[in-house]
């Protein structure tokens, strides 16, 4: 938006000079400025994607020369189209904080998750505008914390989770995983069926160092003498790392809370592996500690 204001200012200045042209005395030595295309900024380079935050990204770019005229603005243009300029429709323009020679970074917000975008750097002075090459990125399907899901059949929250077995509402309880309304709230119930069972949360960006992972669970609700569960917090689904919880649980219900400060500004999955028994997960949340109680009321 800042760039658009600058462009409008330049446009208005040109219009003003044109309006005043008839007032210039002949042979006064005053002439209208004529842009010189050879003096536009040089070395405008579209840089790399520095961080992919789902609905926002951080992009790097650079400009190596001003062409002999003061730089008015540097920035990046983002579009869902594959070819565009600063005058195209349906684009997002994000100006850098300063218009100087060198490297710069911009943060572009308001993007859609799981969407491919194209972007290019730009720089302009009084003589014209120069562009970098067009590159692309695909935004991640990332949910920012605080994240809360109480789960219910066929809701978007459930659809965001990954289950490694068939899921569906089954009142007879014969499916390995099913949605239910146990313990007075909507929930996801997972039942031991002879193999490990894995539940994977959506990818979650931890935006607050005070966030806490919390959820209620119930073990042994379907007659198992004990339940074995491991909970992982991981950036890599190919390598979970060490579990943050490794339980052998007797029958009964409880709540767990895990600080997320170690994952601040990281995008992570919560992976729950049921190795034996049966397990009901409900009121899952990642939220600031001070607000956690309200989310579970």
Helices and strands as residue ranges (DSSP letters): H 2-19, G 21-23, G 37-39, E 45-52, E 57-63, E 71-79, E 91-95, E 102-108, E 116-125, E 128-131, E 135-138, E 142-144, E 147-149, H 156-159, E 162-163, E 167-169, E 177-180, G 182-184, E 187-190, E 197-200, E 203-205, E 211-219, E 227-234, E 245-249, E 252-259, G 261-263, E 267-276, E 279-288, H 289-295
